[in-house]
Amino acid sequence: MIRNTTNITSFIIVALLTFTFSSCNDLLNNPLEDKETGEDITLILVDPNVFDTRLSVHITDYISGEYIDNTEILFSFSGDDAQYIVDAGGIHRTFMKSTSGKAEVFIDPNIEINKENPIELTLFCDATDENLFAYPVEVAYTQNGHYDIILPMFPSTSGSTEDAPFELLIDNNTVNEYYPNWDVINKTVQQNGKTYYSRYRGNMPRAATVTTTTPTASLSNWGYEGYHVSTNEEQYVFDLSQQSVDIPENTLQFKAYLASENTSYNKCKDGFNFEISDINGLNGTGNFNYEILADNTVIKKGKISVIEMPQTINTGAFFYPKETDSYTLNIYGDNQYNLSPKFFNTNTICEQTFKLEATSKEELEAYKIVVSFYCKDSPISIAPSATGEFNLKNNEQNSSTFSFNEGVATLQLLPDEIYSINASIVGTEMEFDFPTNQDKINQVIEEAAFSKEEIEYIDYTFEERENGLNTIKVKAYFQSGKCPF
């Protein structure tokens, strides 16, 4: 268990009770009445997000890059630093689930992250119905920030016919010959500065000793890595090794990945930086994809989340070829912004800083969305810091990722439209509509369909062109007894 879970939870409670935002005075008016005096109650508006480092996990299809949102994915962080991974409530969980292809976790804020004390993690995942699989994803960070992790998954039927250069042995027997209930997939992938060849999975395996055959070719630092899980869901991880590993009694699942180090790659421990600003000087939030090419071959695909502009974003550690002296960095805009420049040609990629300017797309206007959540039976309200998605109402196929910062997000939107937002607020998924034209507020209220029964009603306020921005204030009220904070 995480050593500081109690401290984190206590910190959140204290923050909820004592912390106010002087910059949000105009949000503190709540139309609830005191039952005895009939006077309006003024709530304390707080942001319970006490975390300095947020990890957004994007579970995607390896080929299309689309989110896997039609199946349940079970994932876990492993390694010595995995004990510092917590959910939005400050609770450490060994295994987590996603049915949307997205998830957020956080690093214990009591942990100092720097070059001398980096956070290093390995992310494992699997589909609960076992129709998809993934190789491990290793990440490392040397500073606080908001990081995006892309976790590519393959259909279990997409294994190649190419054989791995060595095989897994169980009690000195090949898996396919003596253990037909094991699932074996051969698929060669370059990842984590390694070459992965195969994945072996055994559900409820009997106790045994795992070793390997001898490689058919010369390999550097070869072996297998993976984990096994006991029936009480305790996880035991083993790093790349040629040594034997025992499968104990009462094992729920054993998983191993055959791999070897790729000696032609270096690790850029500190990553590189993006400096992003809005050309119009407006704050904004966006989500941008990028890719690195070495000699016209893609060596890394990544994603960066901009919470506000201007902002400097670090990518975290990555691997790159040793012998390449020409790299191309391509950056792609989102539904809100075009980016300039669109690419960089550089002789070095590690520890560089690339400056980008964001320009909102034609026909879009800037709107400041201010969101707060209230509970009828609590003197506290929340202005959340959270990541979510928005789209034109009934057009979920064209969603944009964004982030609230203390309940505020500046979005580039079409005027005279109705949008839908969904976001995780204190671990609770919320969805609501909002208009970009005050004349449509009544229509939105009448048609409002809340995805959670906990919400009783939503109040909207529309202010036109305040400081160059249209401002839309959204106040959501939870049912009595349904408050999540």
C-alpha positions in Angstrom: 0.0 0.0 0.0 1.1 3.6 -0.6 2.8 5.0 2.5 1.1 8.4 2.4 -2.5 7.6 1.4 -3.8 8.9 4.8 -1.8 12.1 4.4 -3.2 12.7 0.9 -6.8 12.1 2.0 -6.4 14.3 5.0 -4.9 17.0 2.8 -7.9 16.8 0.4 -10.3 17.1 3.3 -8.5 20.1 4.9 -8.3 21.7 1.4 -12.0 21.3 1.0 -12.8 22.9 4.4 -10.3 25.8 4.4 -9.1 26.7 0.9 -10.8 29.5 -1.1 -10.0 31.0 -4.4 -9.8 34.8 -4.3 -9.9 34.8 -8.1 -13.3 33.2 -8.1 -15.4 35.5 -5.9 -18.0 35.8 -8.6 -18.7 32.1 -8.3 -19.4 32.0 -4.6 -23.0 33.0 -4.8 -25.3 30.0 -4.4 -29.1 30.4 -4.7 -29.7 27.8 -1.9 -31.6 29.2 1.1 -30.9 28.7 4.8 -33.9 26.7 6.0 -34.2 28.7 9.2 -33.5 32.3 8.1 -34.5 32.1 4.4 -31.2 33.9 3.6 -29.0 32.8 0.7 -26.1 30.5 1.6 -22.7 31.4 0.4 -20.6 28.3 -0.2 -16.8 27.8 0.1 -15.6 27.2 -3.5 -12.6 24.9 -3.6 -10.5 22.8 -6.0 -9.7 19.4 -4.4 -6.9 18.7 -6.9 -3.8 18.7 -4.6 -1.7 16.7 -7.1 1.3 18.2 -8.8 1.7 15.3 -11.3 -1.1 13.8 -13.4 -0.8 10.9 -15.8 -3.5 10.7 -18.5 -3.6 7.2 -20.0 -4.8 6.9 -23.6 -5.6 3.3 -24.5 -5.7 3.1 -28.3 -5.8 0.8 -31.3 -2.3 0.3 -32.6 -3.2 0.8 -36.2 -5.9 3.4 -36.2 -4.9 5.4 -33.1 -8.6 5.5 -32.1 -9.6 5.1 -28.5 -10.7 1.6 -27.4 -14.1 2.5 -25.9 -16.0 -0.7 -26.6 -14.4 -3.1 -24.2 -13.2 -3.2 -20.6 -9.5 -2.8 -20.1 -7.7 -3.8 -16.9 -4.4 -2.0 -16.3 -1.8 -1.6 -13.6 1.4 0.3 -12.9 4.4 -1.7 -11.7 7.9 -1.0 -10.4 9.2 0.4 -7.2 7.5 3.8 -7.8 4.1 2.2 -8.5 3.3 2.5 -4.8 3.0 6.3 -5.3 0.2 6.0 -7.9 -3.2 7.0 -6.6 -6.6 7.8 -7.9 -8.4 11.1 -7.6 -9.4 10.3 -4.0 -5.8 9.7 -3.0 -6.2 5.9 -2.8 -3.6 3.5 -4.1 -5.0 0.7 -6.3 -3.0 -2.1 -7.8 -5.4 -2.6 -10.7 -7.7 -0.1 -12.4 -10.3 -0.3 -15.2 -11.3 1.7 -18.2 -14.2 1.3 -20.6 -13.7 4.6 -22.4 -10.1 4.1 -23.5 -9.1 6.9 -21.1 -8.0 7.1 -17.5 -6.3 9.4 -15.1 -4.0 8.7 -12.2 -1.9 10.9 -10.0 1.5 10.8 -8.2 1.5 11.2 -4.4 2.2 14.9 -3.9 4.5 14.1 -1.0 7.0 12.6 -3.4 9.7 14.9 -4.8 10.4 14.3 -8.5 13.6 15.5 -10.0 16.6 14.3 -12.0 18.1 12.6 -8.9 14.8 11.1 -7.9 12.8 10.3 -11.1 9.5 8.4 -11.2 9.9 5.2 -13.2 7.0 3.0 -14.0 5.9 0.1 -16.2 2.3 0.0 -17.4 0.7 -3.4 -18.1 -2.7 -3.9 -19.5 -5.1 -6.5 -20.9 -8.7 -6.7 -22.1 -10.8 -8.5 -19.6 -12.4 -10.6 -22.4 -8.8 -11.2 -23.7 -9.6 -10.1 -27.3 -6.9 -7.5 -27.1 -3.3 -7.4 -25.8 -0.4 -5.0 -25.3 3.3 -5.0 -24.6 4.5 -3.2 -21.5 4.9 0.6 -21.7 7.8 2.1 -19.7 7.6 5.7 -18.6 10.0 7.9 -16.6 9.7 11.6 -15.4 12.2 13.9 -13.9 9.8 16.8 -13.1 6.2 17.5 -12.0 3.6 18.0 -14.7 0.7 16.6 -16.7 1.9 13.7 -18.9 0.1 11.7 -21.5 0.8 8.0 -21.9 -0.2 6.2 -25.1 -0.9 2.6 -24.5 -1.2 0.8 -27.9 -3.2 -2.4 -28.1 -3.4 -5.2 -30.7 -6.2 -7.6 -31.5 -5.3 -11.0 -30.2 -5.8 -12.3 -33.7 -3.1 -10.0 -35.1 -0.1 -12.1 -34.1 2.4 -12.8 -36.9 3.5 -16.2 -38.0 7.1 -15.1 -37.5 8.7 -17.2 -34.7 10.6 -15.6 -31.8 14.3 -16.3 -31.6 13.7 -18.3 -28.3 10.8 -19.8 -26.5 9.4 -20.0 -23.0 9.7 -23.3 -21.2 7.6 -24.5 -18.3 9.3 -27.2 -16.3 11.6 -27.6 -19.3 8.6 -28.2 -21.7 7.5 -25.9 -24.5 4.2 -24.2 -23.8 2.4 -25.0 -27.1 3.2 -28.7 -26.8 2.5 -29.5 -23.2 0.3 -26.6 -22.0 -2.4 -26.0 -24.7 -4.5 -23.8 -22.4 -1.8 -21.1 -22.4 -2.3 -18.2 -24.8 0.8 -17.5 -27.0 1.1 -14.6 -29.5 4.1 -13.9 -31.7 4.3 -10.3 -32.8 7.5 -8.3 -33.1 7.3 -4.7 -31.8 10.0 -2.1 -31.0 9.1 -0.5 -27.7 10.9 0.8 -24.6 14.3 0.5 -26.3 13.7 -3.2 -26.7 12.5 -5.7 -29.3 9.5 -7.6 -28.1 8.8 -11.0 -29.8 6.0 -12.8 -28.0 3.5 -12.7 -25.2 2.7 -15.7 -23.0 -0.4 -15.8 -20.8 -1.5 -18.6 -18.5 -4.8 -18.2 -16.5 -4.9 -20.2 -13.3 -1.7 -22.0 -14.1 -0.4 -24.9 -12.0 2.8 -24.3 -10.0 5.9 -24.6 -12.2 9.3 -23.2 -13.0 9.7 -20.9 -16.0 12.9 -20.8 -18.1 13.7 -20.3 -21.8 15.4 -22.0 -24.7 18.7 -20.6 -26.1 18.3 -17.9 -28.7 18.9 -18.9 -32.3 20.7 -15.6 -32.9 23.1 -13.4 -31.0 21.0 -11.0 -28.8 21.9 -8.4 -26.2 20.5 -8.7 -22.7 17.7 -11.0 -23.7 15.1 -12.8 -21.7 11.6 -12.4 -20.5 9.8 -9.9 -18.3 6.3 -9.8 -16.9 4.3 -10.5 -13.7 2.1 -13.0 -12.0 -1.0 -12.2 -9.9 -2.2 -14.2 -6.9 -5.8 -15.1 -6.3 -6.0 -12.2 -3.8 -4.8 -9.9 -6.6 -1.3 -9.3 -5.3 1.0 -8.6 -8.1 4.7 -9.8 -8.4 6.8 -8.2 -11.2 10.0 -9.6 -12.7 12.3 -7.5 -15.0 14.1 -8.6 -18.1 15.9 -11.8 -17.1 17.3 -15.1 -18.3 16.9 -16.5 -14.8 14.2 -18.9 -13.8 10.9 -17.6 -12.3 8.6 -19.8 -10.2 4.9 -19.8 -10.7 3.6 -20.3 -7.1 0.4 -22.1 -6.0 -2.8 -20.1 -6.2 -1.7 -18.0 -9.1 -4.6 -16.2 -10.9 -2.6 -15.2 -14.0 1.0 -15.5 -15.2 2.2 -13.2 -18.1 5.6 -13.1 -19.7 7.0 -11.1 -22.6 10.0 -12.3 -24.6 12.3 -9.4 -25.3 15.9 -8.2 -25.9 17.5 -4.8 -25.6 18.0 -2.8 -28.8 21.6 -1.7 -28.5 21.2 0.8 -31.4 19.0 3.0 -29.2 19.8 5.6 -26.5 17.5 6.7 -23.7 16.7 10.4 -23.4 16.1 10.5 -19.7 14.9 14.1 -19.5 12.8 14.1 -22.7 12.3 17.4 -24.5 10.0 20.4 -24.1 7.2 22.1 -26.0 6.6 25.8 -25.3 3.1 26.6 -26.5 1.4 30.0 -26.6 -1.8 31.4 -28.2 -0.9 33.9 -31.0 -3.9 36.1 -29.8 -2.6 36.1 -26.2 -5.7 34.3 -24.9 -5.5 31.4 -22.5 -6.6 28.1 -23.9 -6.7 24.3 -23.5 -5.9 21.8 -26.2 -4.6 18.3 -26.9 -2.0 17.8 -29.6 -0.4 14.7 -31.2 3.2 14.6 -32.3 5.6 12.1 -33.9 9.3 11.8 -34.2 10.9 10.4 -37.4 14.5 9.3 -37.7 15.6 8.9 -41.3 11.9 9.0 -42.3 11.0 6.1 -39.9 8.6 6.9 -37.1 10.3 6.1 -33.8 7.8 7.7 -31.4 4.2 8.8 -31.3 3.1 11.0 -28.5 0.4 13.4 -27.1 0.6 16.6 -25.1 -2.2 18.2 -23.1 -2.2 22.0 -22.7 -4.0 23.1 -19.6 -3.4 26.8 -20.2 -1.4 29.0 -22.5 1.4 29.9 -22.5 2.7 26.6 -21.1 5.9 24.6 -21.2 5.3 20.8 -21.4 7.9 18.0 -20.9 7.5 14.7 -22.8 9.1 12.5 -20.3 11.8 9.9 -21.2 12.0 8.2 -24.6 14.3 6.2 -26.8 16.0 7.3 -30.0 18.5 5.8 -32.5 22.2 6.3 -31.7 23.4 6.7 -35.3 20.8 9.1 -36.6 21.9 12.7 -37.2 18.6 14.0 -38.8 15.3 14.0 -37.0 11.9 15.4 -38.0 9.3 16.4 -35.4 5.8 16.6 -36.7 3.1 18.3 -34.6 -0.6 18.2 -35.3 -3.3 20.7 -34.3 -6.7 19.6 -32.8 -10.3 20.6 -33.5 -9.6 24.0 -31.9 -6.2 25.1 -33.1 -3.7 25.1 -35.9 -0.1 25.0 -34.8 2.9 26.8 -36.3 5.4 25.5 -37.2 4.0 22.2 -38.1 7.3 20.4 -38.1 11.0 20.8 -37.1 14.1 19.4 -38.7 16.8 18.9 -36.1 20.2 17.2 -35.7 19.4 16.4 -32.1 16.2 15.6 -30.4 17.0 14.9 -26.7 16.6 17.7 -24.2 15.6 20.3 -26.8 12.9 22.9 -26.6 10.5 23.5 -29.5 8.4 26.7 -29.5 4.9 26.5 -31.0 2.2 29.2 -31.6 -1.5 28.2 -31.6 -4.1 29.9 -33.8 -7.8 29.2 -33.4 -9.4 27.8 -36.5 -11.7 30.0 -38.7 -15.2 30.6 -37.6 -14.4 29.6 -34.0 -14.7 32.1 -31.1 -13.2 32.0 -27.7 -15.5 31.1 -24.8 -14.5 31.0 -21.1 -16.4 28.1 -19.5 -16.6 28.3 -15.7 -17.9 25.2 -14.0 -18.7 24.6 -10.3 -20.5 21.8 -8.5 -22.7 22.2 -5.5 -24.2 19.9 -2.9 -27.4 20.8 -1.1 -26.4 19.2 2.1 -22.8 20.6 2.2 -21.3 24.0 2.7 -18.7 23.2 0.1 -18.6 23.5 -3.7 -16.0 22.4 -6.2 -14.3 24.2 -9.1 -12.6 21.1 -10.6 -9.2 20.6 -12.2 -10.0 17.8 -14.5 -9.6 16.5 -18.0 -12.6 15.9 -20.2 -14.0 16.0 -23.7 -16.4 18.3 -25.5 -18.2 18.0 -28.8 -21.2 19.5 -30.7 -24.3 17.9 -29.2 -25.1 14.6 -30.9 -21.7 14.5 -32.6 -19.6 12.4 -30.3 -17.4 11.2 -33.2 -15.7 14.6 -33.4 -14.7 15.1 -29.7 -11.9 17.4 -28.5 -9.9 16.8 -25.3 -9.5 19.7 -22.9 -8.7 20.4 -19.2 -10.4 22.5 -16.6 -8.0 24.5 -14.4 -9.7 25.4 -11.1 -13.1 25.1 -12.8 -12.1 27.3 -15.8 -11.4 26.4 -19.4 -11.1 28.7 -22.4 -12.5 26.8 -25.5 -12.6 27.7 -29.2 -16.3 27.1 -30.2 -18.8 27.8 -32.9 -21.3 30.5 -32.0 -25.0 29.8 -31.8 -24.5 26.1 -31.1 -25.1 23.6 -28.3 -22.1 21.6 -27.0 -21.8 18.6 -24.7 -19.1 18.2 -22.1 -18.1 15.0 -20.2 -15.4 14.9 -17.5 -14.5 13.0 -14.4 -15.1 15.2 -11.4 -13.6 13.8 -8.2 -13.7 10.3 -9.7 -17.4 10.7 -10.8 -18.2 10.8 -14.6 -20.3 13.9 -15.4 -21.9 15.0 -18.6 -23.9 18.1 -19.4 -24.8 20.4 -22.3 -24.2 24.1 -22.6 -25.1 26.7 -25.3 -22.9 29.3 -27.0 -25.9 31.6 -27.4 -27.8 32.8 -24.4 -31.0 32.6 -26.3 -30.7 28.8 -26.3 -30.3 28.5 -22.5 -33.9 27.6 -21.9 -33.8 25.0 -24.7 -30.7 23.4 -23.1 -32.4 23.3 -19.7 -35.6 21.8 -21.1 -33.6 19.1 -23.1 -31.0 18.5 -20.5 -30.2 14.8 -20.1 -27.7 14.2 -17.3 -25.8 10.9 -17.5 -25.8 10.6 -13.7 -28.9 10.5 -11.6 -26.9 12.3 -8.9 -27.4 15.7 -10.6 -30.7 17.4 -9.7 -30.4 20.4 -12.0 -28.0 22.8 -13.8 -28.0 26.6 -13.8 -26.5 28.6 -16.6 -25.4 32.3 -16.8 -24.2 33.8 -20.1 -22.0 37.0 -20.2 -21.2 38.4 -23.6 -17.7 39.7 -24.5 -16.3 40.3 -21.0 -12.6 41.1 -21.5 -12.8 39.9 -25.1 -14.4 36.6 -24.1 -17.9 35.2 -24.0 -18.2 33.7 -20.5 -20.6 30.8 -19.8 -21.0 29.9 -16.1 -22.4 26.4 -15.4 -23.5 25.5 -11.9 -24.5 21.8 -11.3 -26.3 20.8 -8.2 -26.2 17.2 -6.8 -29.2 15.5 -5.3 -29.5 15.6 -1.5 -27.4 12.7 -0.2 -25.6 12.1 -3.5 -22.7 14.5 -3.0 -19.4 12.9 -4.0 -17.2 15.3 -2.0 
